[in-house]
């Protein structure tokens, strides 16, 4: 008998892509996709089980299929959509993230066949603050814990995962903290932000950003869910990001989109208004990211997990840019304009 892999959150594009990829992995005999709503995309030869991980029924699924590997991808910051009842609100997303994870971990704890658990998390657990270190390692505590939103959900989820690891030391547990996911099919608040015709920014700040291409995300999930290769260890907590950083100003120029600087209180107010109107999920945590940025160290990803991303942060952003087309201004025209303005500003008068 080969391995049996259960994947949560398969109604989302990334979950569907991962299911189709893990099906081709040698030694995998069966893949079970779980979500509260049927996916609109194909899952290859995987079996789909309609189940809400917030409900105790998930334990029966694990037992019935004798699952040995669980890949928990139903931890996310955005609603799946309004086509299914109860999946479009922030409160429901939080319940799925936190209560759903608690139910899933409880089910895993009671299922003897489970031997590996992979959890999709986020670098948002580090927060974004003015006194942050230049680079976060997996062991760096945040200067201030996230006060709400997806980042707080992820902190709670990771706490429950650590508790599970203590109760089931026989299970290999791998937590992947992803930087911002981008790519041609990216569906995230940051992708929506970069798709705006004009990018609102915070006056006086030019944050450093890191990205992970969606292709690399699928590949690192595959590695984490597989049997460890020689010299690697597929357990622990790992930062996942492409090499290098992209400044927000660079991102705007490469997109060909002008920026509109606001003072921080105005940006916060505008973000609340856009969120209330349903136009953009411009949450407080995203505003902090676009103010202070965030950079993580990926040494453990390479040396311990054995994963080397195909795309740099700049490369992931470039592929995303190609899928979105040119903005209001051609990038080369915008770049020349910005350079001329910068040259015209007397020395010492530029923004810090």
C-alpha positions as CSV (number, residue, x, y, z in Angstrom):
1,X,0.0,0.0,0.0
2,X,1.2,3.5,-0.9
3,X,0.8,6.7,1.0
4,X,-2.6,8.3,1.5
5,X,-2.5,12.1,1.5
6,X,-5.4,14.3,2.7
7,X,-5.4,18.0,1.5
8,X,-7.7,20.7,3.0
9,X,-8.7,23.9,1.1
10,X,-8.8,22.3,-2.3
11,X,-11.6,24.6,-3.6
12,X,-8.9,27.3,-3.9
13,X,-6.6,27.4,-6.9
14,X,-3.4,26.7,-5.0
15,X,-5.0,23.7,-3.2
16,X,-6.2,22.3,-6.5
17,X,-2.8,22.7,-8.1
18,X,-1.0,21.0,-5.2
19,X,-3.5,18.1,-5.3
20,X,-2.8,17.5,-9.0
21,X,1.0,17.7,-8.4
22,X,1.1,15.3,-5.4
23,X,-0.9,12.8,-7.3
24,X,2.2,12.3,-9.6
25,X,4.5,11.8,-6.6
26,X,6.1,8.2,-6.5
27,X,4.7,6.2,-3.6
28,X,1.5,8.2,-3.3
29,X,-1.4,5.7,-3.7
30,X,-4.3,8.0,-2.9
31,X,-5.1,11.7,-2.5
32,X,-8.2,12.9,-0.8
33,X,-9.2,16.6,-1.3
34,X,-11.4,18.2,1.4
35,X,-13.4,21.4,1.4
36,X,-16.7,22.8,2.5
37,X,-17.6,23.6,-1.2
38,X,-16.9,21.7,-4.4
39,X,-14.0,23.1,-6.4
40,X,-14.6,24.7,-9.8
41,X,-11.4,23.3,-11.1
42,X,-10.4,19.7,-11.7
43,X,-8.5,17.6,-9.1
44,X,-7.1,15.0,-11.5
45,X,-7.5,11.6,-10.1
46,X,-8.0,12.7,-6.5
47,X,-11.2,11.9,-4.5
48,X,-13.1,14.9,-3.3
49,X,-14.9,14.8,0.0
50,X,-17.3,17.7,0.8
51,X,-16.6,18.3,4.5
52,X,-16.3,21.3,6.7
53,X,-13.1,21.1,8.9
54,X,-14.9,23.0,11.6
55,X,-17.1,20.0,12.2
56,X,-16.2,16.8,14.0
57,X,-17.0,14.8,10.8
58,X,-13.4,15.4,9.6
59,X,-12.2,12.7,12.0
60,X,-14.3,10.1,10.2
61,X,-12.7,11.1,6.9
62,X,-9.2,10.5,8.3
63,X,-10.2,7.2,9.8
64,X,-12.1,5.9,6.8
65,X,-9.3,6.6,4.3
66,X,-6.5,5.6,6.8
67,X,-4.7,8.9,6.0
68,X,-1.0,9.0,6.9
69,X,-0.2,12.6,5.6
70,X,-2.2,15.7,6.1
71,X,-1.5,18.9,4.2
72,X,-3.5,21.7,5.8
73,X,-3.9,24.5,3.2
74,X,-7.2,25.9,4.5
75,X,-5.5,28.7,6.5
76,X,-6.0,31.8,4.5
77,X,-6.7,35.6,4.8
78,X,-9.3,35.9,2.0
79,X,-12.9,34.6,1.7
80,X,-13.4,31.9,-1.0
81,X,-16.3,33.9,-2.4
82,X,-20.0,34.3,-2.1
83,X,-21.1,31.4,-4.2
84,X,-21.4,29.3,-1.1
85,X,-23.3,30.2,2.0
86,X,-21.2,31.4,4.9
87,X,-17.9,31.4,3.0
88,X,-17.7,35.1,2.2
89,X,-17.3,36.8,5.6
90,X,-14.3,37.6,7.6
91,X,-15.8,35.9,10.7
92,X,-16.3,32.7,8.8
93,X,-12.7,32.8,7.5
94,X,-11.5,33.2,11.0
95,X,-13.6,30.3,12.2
96,X,-12.2,28.1,9.4
97,X,-8.6,29.2,10.2
98,X,-8.8,28.8,14.0
99,X,-11.7,26.5,14.9
100,X,-11.2,24.4,11.7
101,X,-7.5,23.9,12.6
102,X,-8.4,22.9,16.2
103,X,-10.9,20.3,14.9
104,X,-8.5,19.0,12.3
105,X,-5.6,18.7,14.8
106,X,-7.9,16.9,17.3
107,X,-8.9,14.5,14.6
108,X,-5.2,13.9,13.7
109,X,-4.4,13.3,17.3
110,X,-7.0,10.5,17.5
111,X,-6.0,8.9,14.2
112,X,-3.0,6.5,14.7
113,X,-2.3,6.2,10.9
114,X,-1.3,9.9,10.7
115,X,2.5,10.2,10.5
116,X,3.1,13.6,8.8
117,X,1.4,17.0,9.1
118,X,2.2,20.0,6.8
119,X,0.6,23.4,7.7
120,X,0.6,26.4,5.3
121,X,1.3,29.5,7.4
122,X,2.5,33.0,6.7
123,X,5.4,35.4,7.5
124,X,2.6,37.7,8.7
125,X,3.1,36.1,12.1
126,X,6.2,38.4,12.6
127,X,4.1,41.5,12.1
128,X,5.3,44.7,10.6
129,X,6.5,47.4,12.9
130,X,9.0,50.4,12.9
131,X,11.4,48.7,15.3
132,X,11.5,45.3,13.5
133,X,14.9,43.7,12.8
134,X,16.2,44.0,9.3
135,X,15.7,40.3,8.7
136,X,13.5,37.8,10.7
137,X,14.7,34.3,11.3
138,X,12.3,31.5,12.4
139,X,13.4,32.0,16.0
140,X,13.0,35.8,16.0
141,X,10.1,36.9,18.2
142,X,8.0,39.7,16.8
143,X,8.3,43.2,18.4
144,X,4.5,43.3,18.7
145,X,2.1,40.5,18.1
146,X,-0.5,41.0,15.4
147,X,-3.7,42.5,16.9
148,X,-6.1,41.1,14.4
149,X,-6.9,39.7,11.0
150,X,-5.2,36.9,9.2
151,X,-1.9,37.4,11.0
152,X,-3.5,36.9,14.4
153,X,-5.3,33.8,13.0
154,X,-1.9,32.4,11.9
155,X,-0.3,33.0,15.3
156,X,-3.1,31.1,17.0
157,X,-2.9,28.3,14.4
158,X,0.8,27.9,14.9
159,X,0.2,27.7,18.7
160,X,-2.3,24.9,18.3
161,X,0.2,23.1,15.9
162,X,3.0,23.3,18.5
163,X,0.6,21.8,21.1
164,X,-0.3,19.0,18.7
165,X,3.4,18.3,18.1
166,X,4.0,17.9,21.8
167,X,1.0,15.5,22.2
168,X,2.0,13.4,19.1
169,X,5.8,13.4,19.0
170,X,5.6,10.4,16.6
171,X,4.2,12.8,13.9
172,X,6.6,14.8,11.7
173,X,5.2,18.4,11.7
174,X,6.3,21.0,9.2
175,X,5.1,24.6,9.3
176,X,5.7,26.7,6.1
177,X,5.7,30.4,6.6
178,X,5.1,31.8,3.2
179,X,5.9,35.4,2.1
180,X,3.4,37.1,-0.2
181,X,2.3,34.7,-2.9
182,X,2.3,36.1,-6.5
183,X,2.0,34.7,-10.0
184,X,-0.3,34.8,-13.0
185,X,-3.2,33.2,-11.1
186,X,-2.5,34.8,-7.7
187,X,-5.6,35.6,-5.7
188,X,-4.7,37.6,-2.6
189,X,-5.2,41.1,-1.1
190,X,-1.7,42.1,-2.3
191,X,-2.4,41.0,-5.8
192,X,-5.6,43.1,-5.8
193,X,-3.7,46.0,-4.5
194,X,-1.1,45.8,-7.3
195,X,-4.0,45.6,-9.8
196,X,-5.3,49.1,-8.9
197,X,-4.8,51.7,-11.6
198,X,-3.1,54.0,-9.0
199,X,-1.3,52.6,-5.9
200,X,-2.0,54.4,-2.6
201,X,1.2,54.5,-0.5
202,X,2.3,55.9,2.8
203,X,4.1,59.2,2.6
204,X,7.8,58.9,3.5
205,X,8.0,55.1,3.4
206,X,9.3,52.7,0.8
207,X,9.0,49.2,2.3
208,X,11.0,46.1,1.3
209,X,8.8,43.2,0.2
210,X,9.4,39.6,-0.6
211,X,7.4,37.3,-2.8
212,X,6.9,33.5,-3.5
213,X,5.9,32.4,-6.9
214,X,2.9,30.1,-6.9
215,X,4.9,27.4,-8.8
216,X,7.5,27.5,-6.0
217,X,4.7,27.3,-3.4
218,X,3.4,24.1,-4.9
219,X,6.9,22.6,-5.1
220,X,7.9,23.3,-1.5
221,X,4.6,21.9,-0.3
222,X,5.4,18.7,-2.3
223,X,8.8,18.5,-0.6
224,X,7.4,19.1,2.9
225,X,4.7,16.4,2.3
226,X,7.2,13.8,0.9
227,X,9.6,11.5,2.7
228,X,12.7,13.4,3.6
229,X,15.6,13.2,1.1
230,X,19.0,12.2,2.4
231,X,20.5,15.1,4.3
232,X,17.3,17.0,4.8
233,X,14.7,17.1,7.5
234,X,11.0,17.7,6.6
235,X,9.9,18.9,10.0
236,X,10.2,22.2,11.8
237,X,9.2,25.7,11.0
238,X,10.6,27.3,7.8
239,X,10.4,30.8,6.2
240,X,9.6,30.5,2.5
241,X,10.5,33.3,0.2
242,X,12.3,34.0,-3.1
243,X,15.8,35.5,-3.1
244,X,16.1,39.3,-2.7
245,X,13.6,42.0,-2.1
246,X,11.5,44.4,-4.1
247,X,10.9,48.0,-2.9
248,X,7.3,49.2,-3.3
249,X,8.5,52.1,-5.5
250,X,10.3,49.6,-7.8
251,X,7.1,47.4,-7.9
252,X,5.0,50.5,-9.0
253,X,7.5,51.4,-11.7
254,X,7.7,47.9,-13.1
255,X,3.9,47.8,-13.2
256,X,3.6,51.2,-14.9
257,X,1.3,52.4,-12.1
258,X,1.7,55.8,-10.5
259,X,1.6,56.0,-6.7
260,X,-0.5,58.4,-4.6
261,X,1.2,59.1,-1.3
262,X,-1.0,59.7,1.8
263,X,-0.1,60.4,5.4
264,X,-0.6,57.3,7.5
265,X,-3.9,58.3,9.2
266,X,-5.4,59.0,5.8
267,X,-4.3,55.6,4.4
268,X,-5.8,53.9,7.4
269,X,-9.1,55.7,6.9
270,X,-9.1,55.1,3.2
271,X,-8.4,51.4,3.8
272,X,-11.4,51.1,6.1
273,X,-13.6,52.8,3.6
274,X,-12.5,50.5,0.7
275,X,-12.9,47.4,2.9
276,X,-16.4,48.6,4.0
277,X,-17.4,49.1,0.3
278,X,-16.1,45.7,-0.6
279,X,-13.8,47.2,-3.2
280,X,-10.5,46.0,-1.7
281,X,-9.4,44.0,1.3
282,X,-7.1,46.8,2.5
283,X,-6.7,45.5,6.1
284,X,-4.7,47.2,8.9
285,X,-2.1,44.4,8.7
286,X,-1.7,45.0,4.9
287,X,-1.3,48.8,5.6
288,X,1.4,48.0,8.1
289,X,3.2,45.8,5.6
290,X,3.0,48.6,2.9
291,X,4.4,51.0,5.5
292,X,7.2,49.0,7.2
293,X,7.7,46.0,5.0
294,X,9.0,42.6,6.1
295,X,12.1,40.5,5.2
296,X,12.8,37.0,6.4
297,X,15.8,34.8,6.3
298,X,15.6,31.6,4.3
299,X,18.7,29.8,5.3
300,X,16.8,26.9,7.0
301,X,14.6,26.6,3.9
302,X,17.7,25.8,1.8
303,X,20.0,24.0,4.2
304,X,17.5,22.0,6.3
305,X,14.4,21.6,4.1
306,X,16.5,21.4,0.9
307,X,14.3,23.7,-1.1
308,X,15.7,26.2,-3.6
309,X,13.1,28.4,-5.2
310,X,13.2,28.7,-9.0
311,X,12.0,32.3,-8.9
312,X,13.5,35.2,-7.0
313,X,11.2,37.8,-5.4
314,X,11.8,40.0,-8.4
315,X,11.2,37.1,-10.8
316,X,7.9,36.2,-9.1
317,X,6.8,39.9,-9.3
318,X,7.9,40.1,-13.0
319,X,5.8,37.0,-13.9
320,X,2.8,38.6,-12.0
321,X,3.4,41.8,-13.9
322,X,3.3,40.1,-17.3
323,X,-0.1,38.6,-16.4
324,X,-1.6,42.0,-15.4
325,X,-0.5,44.0,-18.5
326,X,0.8,47.6,-18.6
327,X,-0.7,50.2,-16.2
328,X,-1.7,53.8,-16.9
329,X,1.9,54.6,-18.0
330,X,4.4,52.4,-19.8
331,X,7.0,51.3,-17.2
332,X,10.0,52.9,-19.1
333,X,8.1,56.2,-19.4
334,X,7.2,56.2,-15.7
335,X,10.8,55.3,-14.8
336,X,12.2,58.3,-16.8
337,X,9.7,60.6,-15.2
338,X,10.6,59.5,-11.7
339,X,14.3,59.8,-12.4
340,X,13.8,63.4,-13.8
341,X,11.9,64.4,-10.7
342,X,14.5,62.9,-8.4
343,X,17.3,64.7,-10.3
344,X,15.4,68.0,-9.9
345,X,15.0,67.7,-6.2
346,X,17.9,69.5,-4.4
347,X,20.3,67.3,-2.5
348,X,19.1,66.5,1.0
349,X,15.5,67.4,0.2
350,X,14.4,63.8,-0.8
351,X,12.2,61.6,1.4
352,X,14.1,59.5,3.9
